[in-house]
């Protein structure tokens, strides 16, 4: 069995994070940063990179309900995750 190191993609962009979550990407961590900002970390890979490109340059299609649910989940994390002092 090979020991594979899983990489992650981190963003503090709320709307991108909500899109990635709604599109089914796996969020692996939430990291508090400076100025009460959080970084949302996702398992990186080809599919994630394609979703990011679609978000930035394409015409991504996702369910409005899934986007709303993802935004609600992220807002809960924002208000419940301790910040750095």
N, C-alpha and C positions, 0 to 999 in steps of 0.2 A: 504494500500500500504506500503510495507516494504521499509525502507530506506537502500539501499545497497551502501556500499562504494566501488567504483571501484578502483582497484589497477592497477598500471602500472609497466611495465618492462622497464628499462633504459639501454642503451648501447652507448658507444662512438665508437664501432667497425663499421666503415663505411660499410664494406662488409656485415656484419650480418644485419645491418639496411636496406641496399638495398635489401637483400634477403627477409626480413620480409615484407617490403613494396611491393615488386613485388609479393609476395605470397598472398597479400590481407589483411595483418594485418593493423589495424587502428592505425596510428600515432596520439597521442594525444597532444604531446608537444615537443618542442625543447628547451633545457636548456643550456645556455652558461656556460662554466666552466673555469677552470684555463688553462693557456697556449693556449688560442684561440681554445680549443677543445669544441665541442658540444656534449651533450648527447641527443640521440633520444629516446623519450618515446613512448611506445606502450601500448595499452589496453591489460592487462594481462588476461590470462585464459588458459584453457586446450589446446585449439587449438594453441595458441602462444607457449606454452611450447613444444608441439609436433613438431612445426616447428623448434624451436631452437635445439631440439634433432636431427631432420633430418639434419639440417645444420651442426651440429658438428660431428655426428656419422653415418649418413645415406647417402643416395644417393638422395638428393632432386632434383625434376624435376620442373623447372619453365621455362617459355618462355624467350628466350634471349631478345626479344623485351621488355618485361615487366621489366626485370632486367636493361636493358639500360635506360629505362624511369625512373625507380626508382633511379638509380645512378644520372641521370641528375637532378631530383627533389631535391635530397639530396645535390648535389653540389650547386644548386641555394640557398638552405637554408644556407649552410655553408658560402657562400659569401655575403649573405644579412642579416644575423642575427647579431645584435650588440653583441660584446663580453664584458666580465666583465673587468673593469679597476682595 
